Amino acid sequence: MSVKQVKVGGLTLGDGNVYVQSMLCVPAENVAGNVEQAVRLEQAGCQIIRTAIPNQESIRLIPALKEAVKMPVVADIHFDYKLALESIAAGVDKVRINPGNIGSDDRVKAVVDACRAKNVPIRVGVNSGSLEKEILAKYGHVTDMALVESALYHVSLIEKFDYDNIVISIKSSNVPMMISAYRMLSQKCNYPLHLGVTEAGTVRMGLIKNAIGIGSLLCDGIGDTLRVSLTGDPVEEIKAGYDILKAVGRHDAGVELVSCPTCGRTQIDLIELAEKVEAALANCQKRIKVAVMGCVVNGPGEAREADIGIAGGKGEVLLFKKGVPLYKVPEEQALNALLAEIDKL
């Protein structure tokens, strides 16, 4: 099923790309703090930014963000349809609502009409904590089918007013349930899907949950935007998002670093060296594969697809290119030698 194209600012969801987004976590009343965080996120590669709009005062965030960053701004609205209307009037690029939570049909229609007038898409955001009582009663507890049914119910409230500029997310902290729900939803509609594991946790476990959940769906060809939700600095969400895209072959900008887990043959401090290489290449945008291997027994062979690499010896390293040995240098010169060869590529 081909994905319907939906414009969000200057981006087109459903165009074959997967866009990385995050959410501001500074208190809404701190406009300067939110702007500063948004700028840092954009510099890190964030492509869409979402901000909570909990009250009337926070509407002023929208023009401030629009002036400070080029990426589309999404307003996150809960319950108060008037905040959605004012966010649209303030120039937001997308609104995130659950139509069933903002009241009567006339309120939903008011939001839909305002979105139609400015071609602003609506993201229907459902998660395991927002299911309707009737749906919970029907299934007995939160299930993948319950999440899908809730999402399609909210979508129907928008479609009723002849509007289909819609994006959907159905997040869960249960990774297998999240994967199953998105797979099911992708078969039932062609709207762009925003991927994420909600309440994934701190960086260590959160990265694992998101990599499994988001990565599995991306391997299925499902997903148009993603957010790696982490309890931490949102800049880490952006880095993780691109790392997941790289791992599944959906993003080829920047360096792909491969390194071996070490073994008894390793005679250099490979872990420290690999970390130094990773840090040194963090901002390198060359589309290359770099290998840091522990020994010359397997290194050049296992990593023969690497554009450039190093393999450890006894107090020295061998530099190799596409599996072909180049020359050896002392261990302490390994990083500089590798970076010099990368500069030549």
ZALOFI-450602 format. One record per residue (C-alpha): residue number from 1; residue in one letter; x, y, z. Coordinates in Angstrom, 2 decimals. Layout:
N
 dovo romar       X       Y       Z
  NUM     A       X       Y       Z
...
***
This chain:
345
 dovo romar       X       Y       Z
    1     M    0.00    0.00    0.00
    2     S    1.54    3.31   -1.07
    3     V    1.78    5.97    1.62
    4     K   -0.26    9.14    1.23
    5     Q    1.99   12.19    0.96
    6     V    1.46   14.83    3.65
    7     K    3.26   18.17    3.75
    8     V    4.70   19.31    7.09
    9     G    6.34   22.66    6.58
   10     G    8.91   22.15    3.85
   11     L    8.98   18.36    4.26
   12     T    6.83   15.78    2.51
   13     L    6.01   12.73    4.59
   14     G    5.50    9.64    2.47
   15     D    8.21   10.61   -0.03
   16     G   10.37    7.60    0.82
   17     N   12.48    9.35    3.44
   18     V   12.29    8.86    7.21
   19     Y   12.48   12.12    9.14
   20     V   13.97   12.33   12.64
   21     Q   12.19   14.42   15.22
   22     S   12.28   15.20   18.91
   23     M   10.31   17.09   21.54
   24     L   11.36   20.07   23.61
   25     C   11.57   19.33   27.34
   26     V   12.09   22.83   28.77
   27     P    9.12   24.22   30.77
   28     A    6.76   25.91   28.30
   29     E    6.93   29.30   30.03
   30     N   10.70   29.47   29.44
   31     V   10.68   30.72   25.85
   32     A   14.41   31.49   25.70
   33     G   15.27   28.05   27.06
   34     N   13.04   26.32   24.53
   35     V   14.51   28.33   21.68
   36     E   18.05   27.50   22.80
   37     Q   17.21   23.80   22.98
   38     A   15.50   23.87   19.59
   39     V   18.58   25.45   18.00
   40     R   20.82   22.76   19.52
   41     L   18.50   20.06   18.24
   42     E   18.46   21.50   14.73
   43     Q   22.25   21.71   14.76
   44     A   22.32   18.02   15.76
   45     G   20.20   17.13   12.72
   46     C   16.65   17.27   14.08
   47     Q   14.20   17.66   11.20
   48     I   10.88   18.20   13.02
   49     I   10.41   19.63   16.51
   50     R    7.38   19.18   18.76
   51     T    6.49   21.36   21.71
   52     A    3.82   21.02   24.36
   53     I    1.24   23.83   24.38
   54     P   -0.35   23.40   27.83
   55     N   -1.85   26.87   28.23
   56     Q   -2.55   30.22   26.61
   57     E    0.80   31.68   27.65
   58     S    2.74   28.99   25.81
   59     I    1.31   30.04   22.42
   60     R    4.08   32.64   22.25
   61     L    6.55   29.76   21.91
   62     I    5.40   29.11   18.36
   63     P    6.46   32.37   16.66
   64     A    9.68   32.37   18.70
   65     L   10.54   28.87   17.48
   66     K    9.50   29.63   13.91
   67     E   11.89   32.57   13.88
   68     A   14.79   30.66   15.45
   69     V   14.78   27.39   13.46
   70     K   13.99   26.27    9.93
   71     M   12.54   22.86   10.80
   72     P    8.76   22.41   11.06
   73     V    7.19   23.04   14.47
   74     V    4.48   20.74   15.86
   75     A    2.10   21.84   18.62
   76     D    1.16   19.12   21.11
   77     I   -2.40   19.75   22.30
   78     H   -4.36   17.92   24.98
   79     F   -8.10   18.49   25.54
   80     D   -8.34   22.26   24.86
   81     Y   -9.37   22.76   21.25
   82     K   -8.93   26.54   21.58
   83     L   -5.19   26.02   22.05
   84     A   -5.15   24.09   18.78
   85     L   -6.94   26.94   17.01
   86     E   -4.55   29.53   18.42
   87     S   -1.51   27.41   17.59
   88     I   -2.67   27.16   13.98
   89     A   -3.23   30.91   13.87
   90     A    0.28   31.41   15.30
   91     G    1.82   29.53   12.36
   92     V    2.45   26.02   13.63
   93     D    3.23   23.45   10.91
   94     K    1.33   20.51   12.42
   95     V   -0.89   19.84   15.42
   96     R   -0.92   16.68   17.49
   97     I   -4.33   15.96   19.00
   98     N   -6.72   13.14   19.78
   99     P  -10.02   14.43   18.34
  100     G  -12.05   12.33   20.76
  101     N  -10.48   14.17   23.69
  102     I  -11.31   17.73   22.66
  103     G  -15.09   17.57   22.94
  104     S  -18.09   17.77   20.67
  105     D  -18.23   17.52   16.88
  106     D  -18.38   21.28   16.49
  107     R  -15.03   21.60   18.28
  108     V  -13.43   18.93   16.13
  109     K  -14.86   20.61   13.03
  110     A  -13.47   23.97   14.15
  111     V   -9.96   22.51   14.40
  112     V  -10.28   20.66   11.10
  113     D  -11.54   23.78    9.33
  114     A   -8.65   25.84   10.73
  115     C   -6.17   23.19    9.59
  116     R   -7.74   23.01    6.13
  117     A   -7.51   26.80    5.72
  118     K   -3.73   26.71    6.26
  119     N   -3.03   23.17    4.99
  120     V   -1.84   22.12    8.45
  121     P   -1.77   18.36    9.01
  122     I   -3.09   16.68   12.13
  123     R   -1.17   13.94   13.91
  124     V   -3.44   11.56   15.74
  125     G   -1.39   10.36   18.67
  126     V   -2.59    7.26   20.52
  127     N   -0.70    5.41   23.23
  128     S   -1.35    2.64   25.69
  129     G   -2.38    5.13   28.38
  130     S   -4.94    6.99   26.27
  131     L   -7.32    4.24   25.20
  132     E  -11.04    4.90   25.50
  133     K  -12.94    3.11   28.28
  134     E  -15.17    1.37   25.74
  135     I  -12.20   -0.03   23.83
  136     L  -10.48   -1.16   27.02
  137     A  -13.71   -2.86   28.11
  138     K  -13.98   -4.58   24.73
  139     Y  -10.48   -6.06   24.80
  140     G  -10.10   -6.35   28.57
  141     H   -6.66   -4.69   28.57
  142     V   -4.29   -2.84   26.28
  143     T   -3.60   -4.84   23.12
  144     D   -2.25   -4.15   19.65
  145     M   -5.75   -4.39   18.20
  146     A   -7.07   -1.97   20.83
  147     L   -4.42    0.60   19.89
  148     V   -5.26    0.29   16.20
  149     E   -8.99    0.54   16.82
  150     S   -8.51    3.67   18.93
  151     A   -6.31    5.31   16.29
  152     L   -8.77    4.58   13.48
  153     Y  -11.64    5.88   15.63
  154     H   -9.87    9.22   16.11
  155     V   -9.00    9.35   12.42
  156     S  -12.66    8.81   11.54
  157     L  -13.60   11.91   13.55
  158     I  -11.37   13.96   11.26
  159     E  -12.37   12.21    8.04
  160     K  -16.00   12.89    8.88
  161     F  -15.32   16.54    8.04
  162     D  -13.70   15.66    4.71
  163     Y  -10.09   16.10    5.77
  164     D   -7.34   13.55    5.25
  165     N   -4.18   15.53    5.90
  166     I   -3.37   13.09    8.69
  167     V   -0.37   11.41   10.32
  168     I   -0.78    8.64   12.92
  169     S    1.26    7.35   15.84
  170     I    0.35    4.44   18.11
  171     K    3.05    4.20   20.72
  172     S    3.46    1.70   23.53
  173     S    6.15    0.98   26.09
  174     N    5.65   -2.71   25.27
  175     V    7.94   -3.25   22.31
  176     P    6.36   -6.40   20.79
  177     M    2.91   -4.78   21.11
  178     M    4.15   -1.57   19.49
  179     I    5.64   -3.49   16.55
  180     S    2.50   -5.58   16.05
  181     A    0.19   -2.55   16.26
  182     Y    2.11   -0.57   13.64
  183     R    2.26   -3.56   11.32
  184     M   -1.48   -4.01   11.66
  185     L   -2.19   -0.30   11.15
  186     S   -0.01   -0.15    8.03
  187     Q   -2.31   -2.74    6.45
  188     K   -5.48   -0.85    7.32
  189     C   -4.65    2.68    6.13
  190     N   -2.13    4.54    3.99
  191     Y   -1.51    7.56    6.21
  192     P    2.12    8.39    7.10
  193     L    3.16    6.79   10.37
  194     H    5.26    8.35   13.12
  195     L    7.24    5.65   14.94
  196     G    8.23    5.55   18.58
  197     V    8.37    3.55   21.78
  198     T    6.78    5.63   24.51
  199     E    8.21    5.75   28.03
  200     A   11.23    3.83   26.80
  201     G   13.33    4.81   29.81
  202     T   16.81    6.18   30.33
  203     V   19.47    6.16   27.65
  204     R   20.77    2.60   28.18
  205     M   17.50    0.65   28.07
  206     G   15.71    3.29   26.02
  207     L   18.15    2.89   23.17
  208     I   17.65   -0.88   23.16
  209     K   13.85   -0.66   23.16
  210     N   13.76    1.97   20.43
  211     A   16.32    0.19   18.27
  212     I   14.28   -3.01   18.39
  213     G   10.87   -1.38   17.95
  214     I   11.67    1.32   15.41
  215     G   14.35   -0.74   13.67
  216     S   12.06   -3.73   13.15
  217     L    9.40   -1.57   11.52
  218     L   11.88    0.27    9.33
  219     C   13.17   -3.10    8.10
  220     D    9.55   -3.85    7.12
  221     G    9.42   -0.60    5.14
  222     I    7.05    0.95    7.70
  223     G    7.49    4.48    9.05
  224     D    7.84    8.02    7.77
  225     T    9.01    9.88   10.87
  226     L   10.50    8.68   14.14
  227     R   11.33    9.82   17.62
  228     V   13.67    7.93   19.91
  229     S   12.08    8.82   23.25
  230     L   14.71    8.91   26.01
  231     T   14.78   10.21   29.56
  232     G   17.71   12.52   28.97
  233     D   19.06   15.27   26.73
  234     P   16.91   15.23   23.56
  235     V   20.05   15.74   21.47
  236     E   20.80   12.11   22.29
  237     E   17.46   11.21   20.69
  238     I   18.61   12.72   17.39
  239     K   21.94   10.89   17.44
  240     A   20.17    7.61   18.22
  241     G   17.59    8.19   15.50
  242     Y   20.22    8.52   12.82
  243     D   22.17    5.57   14.21
  244     I   19.05    3.39   13.90
  245     L   18.50    4.62   10.34
  246     K   22.12    3.83    9.48
  247     A   21.89    0.38   11.03
  248     V   18.91   -0.56    8.84
  249     G   20.36    1.01    5.70
  250     R   17.95    3.96    5.53
  251     H   20.52    6.73    5.99
  252     D   23.92    6.86    4.35
  253     A   25.28   10.27    5.39
  254     G   28.21   10.21    7.76
  255     V   30.62    7.51    8.80
  256     E   29.63    3.92    9.52
  257     L   32.03    2.61   12.13
  258     V   32.53   -1.14   12.53
  259     S   34.72   -2.66   15.21
  260     C   35.28   -6.13   16.58
  261     P   34.44   -7.18   20.16
  262     T   38.09   -8.15   20.84
  263     C   39.41  -11.58   21.84
  264     G   42.50  -13.21   23.27
  265     R   44.49  -12.36   20.13
  266     T   44.10   -8.60   20.70
  267     Q   47.36   -6.98   21.79
  268     I   46.40   -3.29   21.66
  269     D   43.95   -1.23   23.69
  270     L   41.23   -1.67   21.08
  271     I   38.34   -0.41   23.20
  272     E   39.99    2.93   23.91
  273     L   41.14    3.25   20.32
  274     A   37.66    2.52   18.92
  275     E   36.14    5.12   21.25
  276     K   38.69    7.71   20.15
  277     V   37.98    6.97   16.49
  278     E   34.23    7.24   17.06
  279     A   34.63   10.59   18.83
  280     A   36.99   11.96   16.17
  281     L   34.58   11.07   13.36
  282     A   31.38   12.17   15.11
  283     N   30.90   15.13   12.76
  284     C   32.45   13.65    9.63
  285     Q   29.88   13.59    6.81
  286     K   31.84   11.43    4.38
  287     R   29.83    8.40    3.29
  288     I   32.43    5.84    4.24
  289     K   32.81    2.69    6.32
  290     V   35.68    2.71    8.82
  291     A   36.87   -0.46   10.59
  292     V   38.72   -0.77   13.88
  293     M   39.73   -4.41   14.28
  294     G   41.64   -6.21   17.01
  295     C   44.09   -8.34   15.05
  296     V   45.51   -8.91   11.60
  297     V   44.35  -12.54   11.58
  298     N   40.74  -11.63   10.83
  299     G   40.75   -7.84   10.60
  300     P   41.39   -7.06    6.92
  301     G   39.39  -10.09    5.81
  302     E   36.32   -9.60    7.96
  303     A   36.29   -5.87    7.27
  304     R   37.27   -6.03    3.59
  305     E   34.23   -3.93    2.69
  306     A   35.51   -1.03    4.81
  307     D   36.83    1.93    2.87
  308     I   39.63    2.28    5.39
  309     G   40.54    0.43    8.55
  310     I   43.11   -0.53   11.12
  311     A   43.93   -3.91   12.61
  312     G   45.94   -4.40   15.78
  313     G   49.27   -6.18   16.17
  314     K   51.77   -6.31   19.00
  315     G   52.22   -2.65   19.89
  316     E   51.39   -1.61   16.33
  317     V   48.52   -1.43   13.89
  318     L   48.12   -2.29   10.23
  319     L   46.23    0.16    8.06
  320     F   44.25   -1.40    5.25
  321     K   41.98   -0.22    2.45
  322     K   39.18   -2.44    1.12
  323     G   40.96   -5.37    2.76
  324     V   44.33   -4.57    1.13
  325     P   47.18   -3.86    3.60
  326     L   48.78   -0.42    3.32
  327     Y   51.41   -0.01    6.04
  328     K   52.03   -0.38    9.77
  329     V   52.48    2.31   12.42
  330     P   53.12    2.18   16.17
  331     E   49.97    1.88   18.29
  332     E   50.27    5.43   19.61
  333     Q   50.19    6.77   16.03
  334     A   47.18    4.73   14.97
  335     L   44.50    7.41   15.39
  336     N   46.40   10.13   13.55
  337     A   47.39    7.76   10.75
  338     L   43.82    6.60   10.30
  339     L   42.47   10.18   10.26
  340     A   45.12   11.16    7.71
  341     E   44.01    8.35    5.40
  342     I   40.35    9.35    5.85
  343     D   41.23   12.90    4.82
  344     K   42.51   11.48    1.51
  345     L   39.22    9.70    0.76
***
